[in-house]
Amino acid sequence: MVETALAVYEVETNPQAVVTKGQATANACRQIVLKCSMQLQGKTYIKAEGWQALAAACGYSPRIGIVEELSNGDIRAVCDLVRLSDGEIVASAEGYLGMDEGMWAKRPRYARRAMAQTRATSRACRSALAWIVPLLDAGLETTPAEEIPHAEIETRSMPVQVSAPKLEVHEAGMVRTVSEQTIQKIVGLISRAKNAGVISDVEVFRTGMRKTYGVKSAKDLTEQQADEVLDSLQSMLAKRAAIAEAN
């Protein structure tokens, strides 16, 4: 993974003030981050939603800038972590998904693109905020969960058992459930993709989507996950249209 931390926290010259801010963030996010963590081989890793919660509490928001498919089928995504107060990029990181990853090589393109973006998001948040994690819980690893081999298979249904408070929806981008409007967009694009021949079996596509994100239905997706699905569907439709036009 390639990552660049351009700034670590809000501009602050007093070290003690920096640590105090970090501790306040850790205290505010502890329940949410633990709820969005999972266990693997005796260690606990934070999933993308947990990293986003930390970022949101600090006034940051991740934004995917690049998603590209390489000639060998590998997918590379780049995410910038942006400070909402002034639009300044405070960190940037790359997420990568290779065709040499056995569990991903045969997955649908949308799922591979989505995971590359998820990895980039986690990595960008980590590059700026990993130092807060020990203040939150010394037992947490700072490697993003999505980068751990076979993590999806073994731990999608194994969250750390804590009571998390109700998540508040606000402009800082805290984790939230997908809206009905977004669900309708996904349904509409799936139908278009089916009619265009991009998707041969709608149920297989939906099953793959649910398995990828560990949800029972599209209604259980977060807004970011739904955006990833929409992005992938739009990309597949655009490519099919480009091929049709070329012919």
C-alpha positions in Angstrom: 0.0 0.0 0.0 1.2 3.5 -0.9 0.1 6.2 1.5 1.0 9.8 2.2 0.0 11.7 5.3 0.0 15.3 4.5 -1.2 16.4 7.9 -2.1 14.5 11.0 -4.7 16.6 12.8 -5.9 20.1 13.0 -3.0 22.6 13.1 -1.8 22.8 16.7 1.5 23.8 18.2 0.9 22.6 21.8 1.6 18.8 22.0 -0.5 18.4 25.1 -3.5 20.0 23.3 -3.0 17.6 20.4 -3.1 14.6 22.8 -6.1 16.0 24.6 -8.0 16.4 21.3 -7.0 12.8 20.4 -8.3 11.5 23.7 -11.6 13.3 23.4 -12.0 11.8 19.9 -11.2 8.3 21.2 -13.7 8.7 24.0 -16.5 9.9 21.7 -15.9 7.2 19.1 -15.0 4.2 21.3 -18.3 2.4 21.2 -18.8 3.0 17.5 -15.3 1.9 16.5 -15.5 -1.3 18.6 -18.9 -2.1 17.0 -17.3 -1.6 13.6 -14.4 -3.9 14.4 -13.9 -7.7 13.9 -11.7 -10.4 15.3 -9.3 -12.6 13.3 -6.7 -15.0 14.6 -7.0 -13.6 18.1 -6.6 -9.9 17.0 -9.1 -7.1 16.6 -9.2 -5.0 13.4 -11.1 -1.9 12.6 -13.4 -2.0 9.5 -13.8 0.9 7.1 -16.9 2.1 8.9 -14.9 2.5 12.1 -12.2 4.4 10.4 -14.8 6.7 8.9 -16.3 7.3 12.3 -12.9 8.4 13.6 -12.5 10.7 10.6 -15.9 12.2 10.9 -15.3 13.0 14.6 -12.2 14.9 13.6 -14.1 16.8 10.9 -12.7 14.9 8.0 -14.4 13.1 5.1 -12.9 10.5 2.7 -13.3 11.1 -1.0 -12.4 8.6 -3.8 -10.5 10.4 -6.5 -9.3 7.6 -8.8 -10.5 4.1 -9.6 -8.7 2.4 -12.4 -8.5 -1.2 -13.8 -5.1 -2.2 -14.9 -4.4 -4.4 -17.9 -4.0 -7.5 -15.8 -7.3 -7.0 -14.1 -6.0 -5.6 -10.9 -7.8 -2.5 -9.5 -6.3 0.5 -7.9 -8.2 3.2 -6.1 -6.9 6.4 -4.5 -8.7 8.2 -1.6 -8.1 11.7 -0.2 -9.0 12.5 3.4 -10.5 16.0 3.3 -10.9 18.5 6.1 -14.5 19.7 5.9 -13.8 23.1 7.4 -11.6 24.3 4.5 -11.5 21.5 1.9 -7.8 20.8 2.6 -6.5 17.3 1.9 -4.9 16.0 5.1 -4.0 12.5 3.9 -4.0 10.4 0.7 -3.7 6.7 0.2 -4.0 3.9 -2.3 -6.2 0.8 -2.1 -5.2 -2.1 -4.3 -7.0 -5.4 -5.2 -5.0 -7.9 -7.2 -6.1 -10.8 -9.3 -3.6 -12.9 -7.4 -6.0 -12.8 -4.4 -7.7 -16.1 -4.6 -10.9 -15.1 -2.9 -11.4 -12.1 -5.1 -10.2 -13.3 -8.6 -13.6 -14.7 -9.5 -15.7 -12.0 -7.9 -17.8 -9.6 -10.1 -16.1 -6.5 -11.3 -18.3 -4.2 -9.2 -17.3 -6.1 -6.0 -13.6 -5.9 -6.8 -13.8 -2.2 -7.6 -15.8 -1.6 -4.4 -13.2 -3.4 -2.2 -10.3 -1.4 -3.8 -12.2 1.8 -2.8 -13.0 0.5 0.7 -9.3 -0.3 1.2 -8.3 3.1 0.0 -10.8 4.8 2.3 -9.6 2.8 5.4 -5.9 3.4 4.5 -6.4 7.2 4.1 -8.1 7.4 7.4 -5.5 5.2 9.1 -2.6 7.3 7.7 -3.9 10.4 9.5 -5.6 8.9 12.6 -3.8 5.6 13.6 -2.2 7.4 16.5 -5.6 7.8 18.1 -6.3 4.1 18.1 -4.2 3.2 21.2 -6.0 6.0 23.1 -9.2 4.3 22.2 -8.3 0.7 23.0 -4.7 -0.7 23.3 -5.9 -4.1 22.0 -6.9 -2.7 18.5 -4.7 -3.3 15.5 -4.1 -0.3 13.2 -4.0 -2.4 10.0 -7.4 -1.9 8.3 -9.5 -5.1 8.5 -10.1 -5.2 4.8 -6.4 -5.8 4.2 -6.3 -9.0 6.3 -6.3 -12.2 4.1 -9.6 -14.1 4.3 -11.0 -11.5 6.7 -14.3 -11.3 4.9 -14.9 -15.0 4.9 -14.1 -15.6 8.6 -15.3 -12.5 10.3 -18.2 -10.7 8.5 -20.5 -12.1 11.2 -18.2 -11.7 14.2 -18.3 -8.1 15.4 -16.9 -7.2 18.8 -19.8 -7.6 21.2 -20.4 -4.1 22.7 -23.5 -1.9 23.0 -23.1 0.8 20.4 -25.1 4.0 20.7 -27.5 5.1 18.0 -25.5 6.7 15.2 -26.3 10.3 14.4 -26.5 11.4 10.8 -24.8 14.7 10.1 -22.8 16.5 7.5 -19.5 15.2 8.8 -20.3 11.8 7.2 -20.9 9.5 10.1 -21.9 6.0 9.3 -25.6 5.7 8.3 -28.0 3.3 6.6 -28.7 3.7 3.0 -31.8 5.9 2.0 -34.8 4.6 0.1 -34.0 6.9 -2.8 -30.5 5.3 -3.1 -32.0 1.8 -3.0 -34.3 2.7 -5.9 -31.3 4.0 -7.9 -29.5 0.6 -7.3 -32.6 -1.3 -8.4 -33.0 0.9 -11.5 -29.4 0.4 -12.5 -29.5 -3.3 -12.0 -32.5 -3.4 -14.3 -30.7 -1.4 -16.9 -27.6 -3.6 -16.6 -29.8 -6.7 -17.1 -31.5 -5.2 -20.2 -28.1 -4.2 -21.6 -26.7 -7.6 -21.1 -24.1 -6.5 -18.5 -25.7 -8.7 -15.9 -26.8 -12.1 -17.0 -28.5 -13.2 -13.7 -29.9 -10.5 -11.4 -30.2 -12.8 -8.4 -26.6 -13.9 -8.7 -25.6 -10.3 -8.8 -27.7 -9.5 -5.7 -26.4 -12.5 -3.9 -22.8 -11.4 -4.6 -23.5 -7.9 -3.4 -25.0 -9.2 -0.1 -22.1 -11.5 0.4 -19.5 -8.9 -0.3 -20.8 -6.5 2.3 -22.1 -9.1 4.7 -25.7 -7.8 4.7 -29.1 -9.5 4.3 -30.5 -7.0 1.9 -29.6 -3.7 0.1 -31.4 -1.9 2.9 -28.7 -2.9 5.3 -25.9 -1.2 3.2 -24.3 2.0 4.4 -24.4 5.1 2.1 -20.8 4.6 1.1 -21.3 0.9 0.3 -24.4 1.8 -1.8 -22.3 4.5 -3.6 -19.7 1.9 -4.4 -22.3 -0.4 -5.9 -23.8 2.5 -7.9 -20.3 3.5 -9.1 -19.6 -0.1 -10.3 -22.9 -0.5 -12.1 -22.5 2.9 -13.8 -19.0 2.0 -14.8 -20.1 -1.4 -16.3 -22.9 0.3 -18.3 -20.6 3.0 -19.5 -18.1 0.4 -20.8 -20.8 -1.6 -22.5 -22.1 1.6 -24.2 -18.5 2.5 -25.3 -18.1 -1.0 -26.8 -21.4 -0.7 -28.6 -20.6 2.7 -30.0 -17.2 1.5 -31.2 -18.8 -1.4 -33.1 
